[in-house]
Amino acid sequence: MDILRTPRVTLLARPQFLEPAHLPVQWQGESSDGERLAEFAGRLCYMSQHNPAGRTTADYLRNILTQGHGSVFEHSTYVVLIEGISRSCSHELVRHRAGWGYSQLSQRYVDESHAAFVMPPAIQGDPELESEWTRQVAAAQAAYVSAVERLMAKYEWVESKVHRRKMAREAARSVLPNATEVKIVASANVRAWRTMLELRLGEGAELEIRHMAVACLRLLQQEAPSLFADFDIYEAKDGSEASRVGFHKV
Ligand SMILES: Cc1cc2nc3c(=O)[nH]c(=O)nc-3n(C[C@H](O)[C@H](O)[C@H](O)COP(=O)(O)OP(=O)(O)OC[C@H]3O[C@@H](n4cnc5c(N)ncnc54)[C@H](O)[C@@H]3O)c2cc1C
């Protein structure tokens, strides 16, 4: 039985900015396509492509954050693959609706007999808690395997094997714990990313999703520093990382 302790976040897609030849911007400083796309959209509103203040992209986007003109961030979308998170964590993630798209592993179609399980951060490092948790999860997995076998026999009359498996797995999954690992593709524009990160990086957020959000933030800060630079990662009193946002919900 595989036990996972940390989320894995992989970038799947980033924006590609195609500058229109008839509206060139006087760019200043280094920037990524996602940042330039947001700057281009902002400058279009005032037709300020000639960059009268001589701002770098980083300065320009910081000014947008200061003014709370967050709609220009809706053009830049980043898509990630998140693995090593539990079903309860993904359930919290998918509550974020505006500007988000999701595709999650289906427990009706996929056999979970060899699923991995995600150990909650609070349990990690405590030998007694870890061993009790592992025992409970292994028992749940065994119950799932047994239920699938019995349900497959019960539904023997169903001609399509694919349909029969789906009928068995959709019922058997009810005994799987919240800790069962899921894989999910999540797409969001930068405004939506910022809202989710602000909520899930706070010290009041559940620990596992906080860890996931920190991993997402680090990746996004590398991809588009100017769009996420105001998030400050620090070690909270509980020993885990958290983050404060400089500009609240733009
Ligand atoms: C610490 C914490 C504890 C939580 N505890 C619980 C809990 O006990 N039970 C529970 O059910 N949930 C809980 N949640 C989830 C929470 O209620 C939200 O569902 C989740 O944080 C998504 O936030 P959101 O709706 O602002 O996000 P999004 O859906 O991404 O929306 C972003 C913003 O868009 C606007 N918006 C989106 N949809 C609408 C709409 N239909 N109408 C008007 N404006 C809209 C709002 O301004 C919203 O803030 C918790 C969240 C956190 C961070």
The ligand as an SDF file (V2000), in Angstrom:
LIG
                    3D

 53 58  0  0  0  0  0  0  0  0999 V2000
  -10.9260   28.0750    6.2790 C   0  0  0  0  0  0  0  0  0  0  0  0
  -12.1130   27.6340    5.4600 C   0  0  0  0  0  0  0  0  0  0  0  0
  -13.1280   26.9280    6.0520 C   0  0  0  0  0  0  0  0  0  0  0  0
  -14.2470   26.5080    5.3010 C   0  0  0  0  0  0  0  0  0  0  0  0
  -15.2460   25.8010    5.9070 N   0  0  0  0  0  0  0  0  0  0  0  0
  -16.3160   25.4240    5.1900 C   0  0  0  0  0  0  0  0  0  0  0  0
  -17.4020   24.6970    5.7920 C   0  0  0  0  0  0  0  0  0  0  0  0
  -17.3830   24.3910    6.9740 O   0  0  0  0  0  0  0  0  0  0  0  0
  -18.4470   24.3170    5.0210 N   0  0  0  0  0  0  0  0  0  0  0  0
  -18.5190   24.6460    3.6920 C   0  0  0  0  0  0  0  0  0  0  0  0
  -19.5040   24.2950    3.0310 O   0  0  0  0  0  0  0  0  0  0  0  0
  -17.5220   25.3190    3.0920 N   0  0  0  0  0  0  0  0  0  0  0  0
  -16.4340   25.7160    3.8060 C   0  0  0  0  0  0  0  0  0  0  0  0
  -15.4300   26.4050    3.1770 N   0  0  0  0  0  0  0  0  0  0  0  0
  -15.5320   26.6490    1.7460 C   0  0  0  0  0  0  0  0  0  0  0  0
  -16.0250   28.0750    1.4610 C   0  0  0  0  0  0  0  0  0  0  0  0
  -17.3260   28.2690    1.9680 O   0  0  0  0  0  0  0  0  0  0  0  0
  -16.0320   28.3590   -0.0530 C   0  0  0  0  0  0  0  0  0  0  0  0
  -16.9140   27.4700   -0.7020 O   0  0  0  0  0  0  0  0  0  0  0  0
  -14.6690   28.1980   -0.6730 C   0  0  0  0  0  0  0  0  0  0  0  0
  -13.6900   28.8260    0.1110 O   0  0  0  0  0  0  0  0  0  0  0  0
  -14.6750   28.8360   -2.0590 C   0  0  0  0  0  0  0  0  0  0  0  0
  -14.7550   30.2200   -1.8870 O   0  0  0  0  0  0  0  0  0  0  0  0
  -15.5570   31.1520   -2.8660 P   0  0  0  0  0  0  0  0  0  0  0  0
  -16.9800   30.7300   -2.9750 O   0  0  0  0  0  0  0  0  0  0  0  0
  -15.2380   32.5440   -2.4300 O   0  0  0  0  0  0  0  0  0  0  0  0
  -14.7450   30.8290   -4.2160 O   0  0  0  0  0  0  0  0  0  0  0  0
  -15.2060   30.9050   -5.7290 P   0  0  0  0  0  0  0  0  0  0  0  0
  -16.3050   29.9900   -6.0160 O   0  0  0  0  0  0  0  0  0  0  0  0
  -13.9380   30.6930   -6.4920 O   0  0  0  0  0  0  0  0  0  0  0  0
  -15.7050   32.3520   -5.8970 O   0  0  0  0  0  0  0  0  0  0  0  0
  -14.8040   33.4570   -5.8910 C   0  0  0  0  0  0  0  0  0  0  0  0
  -15.6220   34.7200   -5.6620 C   0  0  0  0  0  0  0  0  0  0  0  0
  -16.5050   34.9070   -6.7740 O   0  0  0  0  0  0  0  0  0  0  0  0
  -17.7510   35.4160   -6.2900 C   0  0  0  0  0  0  0  0  0  0  0  0
  -18.8100   34.4140   -6.5460 N   0  0  0  0  0  0  0  0  0  0  0  0
  -18.6290   33.1070   -6.9440 C   0  0  0  0  0  0  0  0  0  0  0  0
  -19.8130   32.5070   -7.1010 N   0  0  0  0  0  0  0  0  0  0  0  0
  -20.7550   33.4310   -6.8160 C   0  0  0  0  0  0  0  0  0  0  0  0
  -22.1670   33.3950   -6.7860 C   0  0  0  0  0  0  0  0  0  0  0  0
  -22.8430   32.2860   -7.0980 N   0  0  0  0  0  0  0  0  0  0  0  0
  -22.8140   34.5030   -6.4300 N   0  0  0  0  0  0  0  0  0  0  0  0
  -22.1470   35.6370   -6.1170 C   0  0  0  0  0  0  0  0  0  0  0  0
  -20.8000   35.7480   -6.1010 N   0  0  0  0  0  0  0  0  0  0  0  0
  -20.1170   34.6460   -6.4700 C   0  0  0  0  0  0  0  0  0  0  0  0
  -17.6010   35.6650   -4.7920 C   0  0  0  0  0  0  0  0  0  0  0  0
  -17.1140   36.9730   -4.6070 O   0  0  0  0  0  0  0  0  0  0  0  0
  -16.5150   34.6770   -4.4200 C   0  0  0  0  0  0  0  0  0  0  0  0
  -15.7950   35.0210   -3.2550 O   0  0  0  0  0  0  0  0  0  0  0  0
  -14.3170   26.8230    3.9110 C   0  0  0  0  0  0  0  0  0  0  0  0
  -13.2700   27.5490    3.3090 C   0  0  0  0  0  0  0  0  0  0  0  0
  -12.1840   27.9520    4.0620 C   0  0  0  0  0  0  0  0  0  0  0  0
  -11.0580   28.7210    3.3670 C   0  0  0  0  0  0  0  0  0  0  0  0
  1  2  1  0
  2  3  1  0
  2 52  2  0
  3  4  2  0
  4  5  1  0
  4 50  1  0
  5  6  2  0
  6  7  1  0
  6 13  1  0
  7  8  2  0
  7  9  1  0
  9 10  1  0
 10 11  2  0
 10 12  1  0
 12 13  2  0
 13 14  1  0
 14 15  1  0
 14 50  1  0
 15 16  1  0
 16 17  1  0
 16 18  1  0
 18 19  1  0
 18 20  1  0
 20 21  1  0
 20 22  1  0
 22 23  1  0
 23 24  1  0
 24 25  2  0
 24 26  1  0
 24 27  1  0
 27 28  1  0
 28 29  2  0
 28 30  1  0
 28 31  1  0
 31 32  1  0
 32 33  1  0
 33 34  1  0
 33 48  1  0
 34 35  1  0
 35 36  1  0
 35 46  1  0
 36 37  1  0
 36 45  1  0
 37 38  2  0
 38 39  1  0
 39 40  1  0
 39 45  2  0
 40 41  1  0
 40 42  2  0
 42 43  1  0
 43 44  2  0
 44 45  1  0
 46 47  1  0
 46 48  1  0
 48 49  1  0
 50 51  2  0
 51 52  1  0
 52 53  1  0
M  END
$$$$
